[in-house]
Amino acid sequence: MSAERFTIKSQFSGCSGLARLDVPEGLERVEGSAFAFCTALERAMLPQSLTHLMEDVFRGCAKIERLVLPGGGVRMGDKRFLSWHAAR
């Protein structure tokens, strides 16, 4: 049985209590600003099922130390890592 497909929109934008993000298989799309300004976010692991990572997804997430993205085939919007430069 395959995983149910889903999208993350802006439900987590501005969440100050989110430090670790381990998204299960089935995620296909992360909409713009989905995790923007999650000021405590340090680690994000996105599944192989991801096909779209839109703009400003990690904007203002300066504490990210590790970001794991699936290999190839992911369409990416502009500025998805804006303000992430402080992380490394």
Phi and psi in degrees as GROMACS dihedral restraints (atoms count N, CA, C in turn):
[ dihedral_restraints ]
;  ai    aj    ak    al  type     phi  dphi    fc
    3     4     5     6     1   -87.0    20    10
    4     5     6     7     1   158.7    20    10
    6     7     8     9     1   -70.0    20    10
    7     8     9    10     1   147.4    20    10
    9    10    11    12     1   -67.7    20    10
   10    11    12    13     1   136.3    20    10
   12    13    14    15     1   -84.1    20    10
   13    14    15    16     1   141.3    20    10
   15    16    17    18     1  -152.5    20    10
   16    17    18    19     1   167.5    20    10
   18    19    20    21     1  -124.5    20    10
   19    20    21    22     1   142.1    20    10
   21    22    23    24     1  -104.7    20    10
   22    23    24    25     1   127.4    20    10
   24    25    26    27     1  -102.3    20    10
   25    26    27    28     1  -115.9    20    10
   27    28    29    30     1  -113.7    20    10
   28    29    30    31     1    22.6    20    10
   30    31    32    33     1   -58.1    20    10
   31    32    33    34     1   -28.6    20    10
   33    34    35    36     1  -103.7    20    10
   34    35    36    37     1    -4.2    20    10
   36    37    38    39     1   -56.0    20    10
   37    38    39    40     1   126.1    20    10
   39    40    41    42     1    81.4    20    10
   40    41    42    43     1     7.3    20    10
   42    43    44    45     1   -73.9    20    10
   43    44    45    46     1   112.7    20    10
   45    46    47    48     1   -85.1    20    10
   46    47    48    49     1    -7.7    20    10
   48    49    50    51     1  -100.6    20    10
   49    50    51    52     1     1.0    20    10
   51    52    53    54     1   -91.1    20    10
   52    53    54    55     1   108.3    20    10
   54    55    56    57     1  -104.0    20    10
   55    56    57    58     1   -28.8    20    10
   57    58    59    60     1  -135.9    20    10
   58    59    60    61     1   136.6    20    10
   60    61    62    63     1  -128.9    20    10
   61    62    63    64     1   112.8    20    10
   63    64    65    66     1  -122.2    20    10
   64    65    66    67     1    98.0    20    10
   66    67    68    69     1   -89.6    20    10
   67    68    69    70     1   130.5    20    10
   69    70    71    72     1   -73.5    20    10
   70    71    72    73     1   163.8    20    10
   72    73    74    75     1   -56.5    20    10
   73    74    75    76     1   147.2    20    10
   75    76    77    78     1   117.1    20    10
   76    77    78    79     1   -25.0    20    10
   78    79    80    81     1   -67.6    20    10
   79    80    81    82     1   124.3    20    10
   81    82    83    84     1  -107.9    20    10
   82    83    84    85     1   -31.2    20    10
   84    85    86    87     1  -143.8    20    10
   85    86    87    88     1   136.2    20    10
   87    88    89    90     1  -116.7    20    10
   88    89    90    91     1   114.2    20    10
   90    91    92    93     1   -74.4    20    10
   91    92    93    94     1   165.4    20    10
   93    94    95    96     1   -55.1    20    10
   94    95    96    97     1   136.1    20    10
   96    97    98    99     1    65.1    20    10
   97    98    99   100     1    19.2    20    10
   99   100   101   102     1   -55.6    20    10
  100   101   102   103     1   -39.6    20    10
  102   103   104   105     1  -120.7    20    10
  103   104   105   106     1    17.8    20    10
  105   106   107   108     1   -58.5    20    10
  106   107   108   109     1   135.8    20    10
  108   109   110   111     1    60.6    20    10
  109   110   111   112     1    31.6    20    10
  111   112   113   114     1   -83.4    20    10
  112   113   114   115     1    85.7    20    10
  114   115   116   117     1   -66.3    20    10
  115   116   117   118     1   -18.9    20    10
  117   118   119   120     1   -97.9    20    10
  118   119   120   121     1    -4.6    20    10
  120   121   122   123     1   -63.8    20    10
  121   122   123   124     1   120.2    20    10
  123   124   125   126     1  -113.1    20    10
  124   125   126   127     1   -26.6    20    10
  126   127   128   129     1  -143.8    20    10
  127   128   129   130     1   135.0    20    10
  129   130   131   132     1  -138.1    20    10
  130   131   132   133     1   126.3    20    10
  132   133   134   135     1  -120.8    20    10
  133   134   135   136     1   118.0    20    10
  135   136   137   138     1  -108.1    20    10
  136   137   138   139     1   142.5    20    10
  138   139   140   141     1   -77.4    20    10
  139   140   141   142     1   166.2    20    10
  141   142   143   144     1   -63.3    20    10
  142   143   144   145     1   -22.8    20    10
  144   145   146   147     1   -73.7    20    10
  145   146   147   148     1   -10.0    20    10
  147   148   149   150     1   -64.7    20    10
  148   149   150   151     1   129.6    20    10
  150   151   152   153     1  -118.9    20    10
  151   152   153   154     1   -22.1    20    10
  153   154   155   156     1  -137.7    20    10
  154   155   156   157     1   128.9    20    10
  156   157   158   159     1  -125.9    20    10
  157   158   159   160     1   103.1    20    10
  159   160   161   162     1   -85.2    20    10
  160   161   162   163     1  -175.6    20    10
  162   163   164   165     1   -67.2    20    10
  163   164   165   166     1   148.3    20    10
  165   166   167   168     1    59.9    20    10
  166   167   168   169     1    22.3    20    10
  168   169   170   171     1   -57.5    20    10
  169   170   171   172     1   -43.8    20    10
  171   172   173   174     1  -112.5    20    10
  172   173   174   175     1    25.7    20    10
  174   175   176   177     1   -58.6    20    10
  175   176   177   178     1   130.4    20    10
  177   178   179   180     1    76.8    20    10
  178   179   180   181     1    12.4    20    10
  180   181   182   183     1   -97.9    20    10
  181   182   183   184     1    70.2    20    10
  183   184   185   186     1   -73.0    20    10
  184   185   186   187     1   -13.6    20    10
  186   187   188   189     1   -90.7    20    10
  187   188   189   190     1    -1.7    20    10
  189   190   191   192     1   -60.6    20    10
  190   191   192   193     1   124.8    20    10
  192   193   194   195     1  -106.1    20    10
  193   194   195   196     1   -28.0    20    10
  195   196   197   198     1  -142.2    20    10
  196   197   198   199     1   130.5    20    10
  198   199   200   201     1  -133.6    20    10
  199   200   201   202     1   118.6    20    10
  201   202   203   204     1  -111.4    20    10
  202   203   204   205     1   118.9    20    10
  204   205   206   207     1  -114.1    20    10
  205   206   207   208     1   153.5    20    10
  207   208   209   210     1   -67.9    20    10
  208   209   210   211     1   156.0    20    10
  210   211   212   213     1   -74.3    20    10
  211   212   213   214     1   144.7    20    10
  213   214   215   216     1    32.7    20    10
  214   215   216   217     1   157.7    20    10
  216   217   218   219     1    81.1    20    10
  217   218   219   220     1    10.5    20    10
  219   220   221   222     1  -101.0    20    10
  220   221   222   223     1   123.6    20    10
  222   223   224   225     1   -81.4    20    10
  223   224   225   226     1   131.1    20    10
  225   226   227   228     1  -122.0    20    10
  226   227   228   229     1   136.0    20    10
  228   229   230   231     1   -82.3    20    10
  229   230   231   232     1   172.4    20    10
  231   232   233   234     1   -70.2    20    10
  232   233   234   235     1   151.4    20    10
  234   235   236   237     1    57.2    20    10
  235   236   237   238     1    29.5    20    10
  237   238   239   240     1   -67.6    20    10
  238   239   240   241     1   -19.5    20    10
  240   241   242   243     1  -115.0    20    10
  241   242   243   244     1    18.0    20    10
  243   244   245   246     1   -53.1    20    10
  244   245   246   247     1   132.1    20    10
  246   247   248   249     1    71.9    20    10
  247   248   249   250     1    13.8    20    10
  249   250   251   252     1   -92.6    20    10
  250   251   252   253     1    -6.1    20    10
  252   253   254   255     1   -55.9    20    10
  253   254   255   256     1   -26.5    20    10
  255   256   257   258     1   -70.2    20    10
  256   257   258   259     1   -19.1    20    10
  258   259   260   261     1   -73.1    20    10
  259   260   261   262     1   -35.6    20    10
